[in-house]
Amino acid sequence: MSSRVVVISGGTRGIGLAIAEKHALSGDTVFSLCLSPEKYTKTHANIHVIKCDVRDFRTVTECIDQILLEVGRVDTLVNCAGIQQPPSEGLEHIDLEDWRNVLDTNLDGVFHLCKAVIPAMKRRREGVIINMASVAATDGYPMACAYATSKSALIGLTKSLAKELATYNVRVNAIMPSLTMTDAALGLPSTTLERLVNLVPLGRIALPEDIAGVEFFLSSADASYVTGELFRVAGGR
């Protein structure tokens, strides 16, 4: 398999970092977009970190233009940047700024990156876009309405964009992880983690590498006939 150019938002921690490292180890050239590059400890020579706020379309366009100027193409875009909403006691207690910030990052950020990358993919008549959704999109999470709403909208975007881009040989799919062992999960009380593990038929919380394996397949030639699909990665839950 020839080397690919992979752009990953949120690619310096958690699921995004696991995806970046898997691609880098396979020989792909990876550009990881994040807000704070100075916090990233370089793990592989093939991973290049670029400061980028996905909420700002002008900044996103400049980042993608920089990558295209440097390497000439983007084979795979992985939209992994995302945030949780601050804890609240219910929808009526969500701060308006918090609501907007979740949607700006989790939904608008994906729109910005897709809008910036798609013209180059169309010109080459080839490309893959992977959106990181969540089981919250279909299951619903109490006290997380903003997060669940942003991920539900991402599913609609994925399915619509897949049909829109199919004639250009650009595939679009979404991954729906359940709780994954990232910094957010590690910050939960041990009793909460134990309760959540007991809900999973496979008996454990997902690792970032579990999600990375699914993404690696979807972005490969082995999935060349797969588009517009949602891949639930939740241990049977």
C-alpha positions as CSV (number, residue, x, y, z in Angstrom):
1,M,0.0,0.0,0.0
2,S,1.4,3.4,-1.0
3,S,1.9,6.1,1.5
4,R,-1.1,8.4,2.1
5,V,-1.5,12.0,3.3
6,V,-3.8,12.0,6.3
7,V,-5.2,15.1,8.0
8,I,-6.6,14.6,11.5
9,S,-8.2,17.2,13.7
10,G,-7.7,16.7,17.4
11,G,-4.8,14.4,16.4
12,T,-2.5,14.9,19.4
13,R,-4.5,13.2,22.2
14,G,-6.9,10.4,22.8
15,I,-8.6,8.7,19.8
16,G,-7.1,11.3,17.4
17,L,-3.5,10.5,18.6
18,A,-4.1,6.7,18.3
19,I,-5.3,7.2,14.7
20,A,-2.3,9.5,13.9
21,E,0.2,7.0,15.3
22,K,-1.4,4.0,13.5
23,H,-1.1,5.8,10.2
24,A,2.4,7.1,10.9
25,L,3.6,3.6,11.7
26,S,2.3,2.4,8.4
27,G,4.3,5.0,6.6
28,D,1.6,7.6,6.0
29,T,2.3,11.3,6.2
30,V,0.1,12.7,9.0
31,F,-0.8,16.3,9.7
32,S,-2.4,16.6,13.2
33,L,-4.4,19.8,13.8
34,C,-4.8,21.0,17.3
35,L,-5.2,24.1,19.4
36,S,-2.0,23.7,21.5
37,P,0.9,22.1,19.6
38,E,3.2,23.0,22.5
39,K,1.5,20.4,24.7
40,Y,2.2,17.6,22.2
41,T,5.2,15.3,22.8
42,K,6.3,14.1,19.3
43,T,5.8,10.3,19.0
44,H,6.7,9.7,15.4
45,A,8.7,11.5,12.7
46,N,5.8,11.1,10.2
47,I,3.4,13.2,12.4
48,H,3.5,16.9,11.8
49,V,1.5,19.1,14.2
50,I,-0.2,22.3,13.0
51,K,-1.9,24.9,15.2
52,C,-5.5,25.2,14.0
53,D,-8.8,26.3,15.6
54,V,-11.4,24.3,13.6
55,R,-14.1,26.7,14.8
56,D,-12.6,29.4,12.5
57,F,-13.0,28.8,8.8
58,R,-10.3,31.2,7.7
59,T,-7.8,29.5,9.9
60,V,-8.9,26.1,8.7
61,T,-8.5,27.2,5.0
62,E,-5.0,28.5,5.7
63,C,-4.0,25.2,7.3
64,I,-5.3,23.1,4.5
65,D,-3.8,25.4,1.9
66,Q,-0.4,25.1,3.7
67,I,-0.7,21.3,3.6
68,L,-1.7,21.2,-0.1
69,L,1.2,23.5,-1.0
70,E,3.6,21.3,0.9
71,V,2.5,17.8,-0.2
72,G,0.0,18.4,-3.0
73,R,-3.0,16.4,-1.8
74,V,-5.1,15.1,1.1
75,D,-6.0,11.5,0.8
76,T,-7.8,11.1,4.1
77,L,-9.5,13.6,6.4
78,V,-10.4,12.4,9.9
79,N,-12.6,14.8,11.9
80,C,-11.8,13.9,15.4
81,A,-11.7,17.2,17.3
82,G,-14.5,17.4,19.8
83,I,-15.4,18.6,23.2
84,Q,-17.9,17.6,25.9
85,Q,-20.3,20.1,27.4
86,P,-19.6,21.2,31.0
87,P,-21.7,19.3,33.6
88,S,-25.3,20.6,34.0
89,E,-28.5,19.6,35.7
90,G,-30.5,19.6,32.4
91,L,-31.1,21.4,29.2
92,E,-32.6,24.4,30.9
93,H,-29.4,24.9,32.9
94,I,-27.0,24.8,29.9
95,D,-25.2,28.1,29.4
96,L,-25.9,29.5,26.0
97,E,-22.1,30.0,25.4
98,D,-21.4,26.4,26.3
99,W,-24.1,25.1,23.9
100,R,-22.7,27.2,21.1
101,N,-19.1,26.2,21.8
102,V,-20.0,22.5,21.6
103,L,-21.7,22.9,18.3
104,D,-19.0,25.2,17.0
105,T,-16.4,22.6,17.6
106,N,-18.2,19.3,17.1
107,L,-20.3,20.2,14.1
108,D,-19.1,23.5,12.5
109,G,-15.5,22.4,12.8
110,V,-16.3,19.4,10.7
111,F,-18.1,21.5,8.2
112,H,-15.1,23.9,7.9
113,L,-12.6,21.1,7.3
114,C,-14.8,19.3,4.8
115,K,-15.5,22.5,2.9
116,A,-11.7,23.3,2.8
117,V,-10.6,19.8,1.7
118,I,-13.4,18.6,-0.7
119,P,-12.3,20.8,-3.7
120,A,-8.9,19.1,-3.8
121,M,-10.4,15.7,-3.4
122,K,-12.9,16.4,-6.2
123,R,-10.1,17.5,-8.5
124,R,-8.3,14.2,-7.9
125,R,-11.5,12.2,-8.0
126,E,-10.4,10.4,-4.9
127,G,-10.5,10.8,-1.1
128,V,-11.8,9.5,2.2
129,I,-13.5,11.5,5.0
130,I,-14.1,9.9,8.4
131,N,-16.2,11.7,11.0
132,M,-16.0,10.8,14.6
133,A,-19.6,10.6,15.9
134,S,-20.8,8.9,19.1
135,V,-23.3,6.4,20.3
136,A,-24.8,9.4,22.1
137,A,-26.2,10.4,18.7
138,T,-28.6,7.5,18.6
139,D,-28.8,6.4,22.2
140,G,-29.2,9.8,23.8
141,Y,-27.2,10.9,26.9
142,P,-29.0,12.6,29.8
143,M,-27.4,15.8,30.9
144,A,-25.4,15.9,27.6
145,C,-28.0,17.3,25.2
146,A,-25.5,19.7,23.5
147,Y,-23.0,16.9,22.9
148,A,-25.6,14.4,21.7
149,T,-27.2,17.0,19.4
150,S,-23.8,17.8,17.8
151,K,-23.1,14.1,17.1
152,S,-26.6,13.5,15.7
153,A,-26.2,16.3,13.3
154,L,-22.8,14.8,12.3
155,I,-24.6,11.6,11.2
156,G,-26.9,13.6,8.9
157,L,-23.9,15.4,7.5
158,T,-22.1,12.1,6.9
159,K,-24.9,10.4,5.1
160,S,-25.8,13.4,2.9
161,L,-22.2,14.1,2.0
162,A,-21.6,10.5,1.1
163,K,-24.3,10.7,-1.5
164,E,-23.1,14.1,-2.7
165,L,-19.5,13.0,-3.2
166,A,-20.0,9.4,-4.4
167,T,-19.7,10.4,-8.1
168,Y,-16.3,11.9,-7.3
169,N,-15.1,8.6,-5.7
170,V,-14.9,10.4,-2.3
171,R,-16.1,8.1,0.5
172,V,-17.6,9.5,3.7
173,N,-18.3,7.3,6.8
174,A,-18.8,7.9,10.5
175,I,-17.5,6.0,13.6
176,M,-19.7,5.9,16.7
177,P,-17.6,5.0,19.7
178,S,-19.0,4.5,23.2
179,L,-17.0,5.6,26.2
180,T,-13.3,5.4,25.4
181,M,-10.4,5.4,27.7
182,T,-9.3,9.0,27.1
183,D,-8.5,11.8,29.6
184,A,-12.2,12.4,30.0
185,A,-12.9,8.8,31.1
186,L,-9.8,8.7,33.3
187,G,-11.2,11.7,35.2
188,L,-14.4,9.8,36.1
189,P,-14.8,8.4,39.6
190,S,-13.8,4.7,39.8
191,T,-17.3,3.7,40.9
192,T,-18.7,5.4,37.8
193,L,-16.2,3.6,35.5
194,E,-17.1,0.3,37.1
195,R,-20.8,0.9,36.6
196,L,-20.2,1.7,32.9
197,V,-18.0,-1.3,32.4
198,N,-20.8,-3.5,33.7
199,L,-23.0,-2.2,30.9
200,V,-20.7,-3.4,28.2
201,P,-21.1,-7.0,27.0
202,L,-17.4,-7.3,26.2
203,G,-16.7,-6.3,29.8
204,R,-14.3,-3.4,29.2
205,I,-14.1,0.3,28.2
206,A,-12.8,0.9,24.6
207,L,-9.2,1.9,24.1
208,P,-8.3,4.6,21.6
209,E,-6.5,1.9,19.6
210,D,-9.8,0.0,19.2
211,I,-11.3,3.0,17.4
212,A,-8.1,3.6,15.4
213,G,-8.3,0.1,14.0
214,V,-11.8,0.8,12.6
215,E,-10.7,4.1,11.1
216,F,-7.7,2.5,9.5
217,F,-9.9,-0.1,7.8
218,L,-12.4,2.6,6.6
219,S,-9.7,4.7,5.1
220,S,-8.0,1.8,3.3
221,A,-8.6,0.3,-0.1
222,D,-10.2,-2.7,1.6
223,A,-13.2,-0.4,2.3
224,S,-13.4,1.0,-1.3
225,Y,-17.0,0.0,-1.6
226,V,-18.1,1.4,1.8
227,T,-19.6,4.9,2.0
228,G,-22.4,6.6,3.9
229,E,-22.2,4.0,6.8
230,L,-22.2,4.4,10.5
231,F,-19.8,2.1,12.4
232,R,-20.8,1.5,16.0
233,V,-17.8,0.6,18.2
234,A,-19.3,0.0,21.6
235,G,-18.4,-3.5,22.8
236,G,-21.8,-4.9,22.0
237,R,-23.7,-2.3,23.9
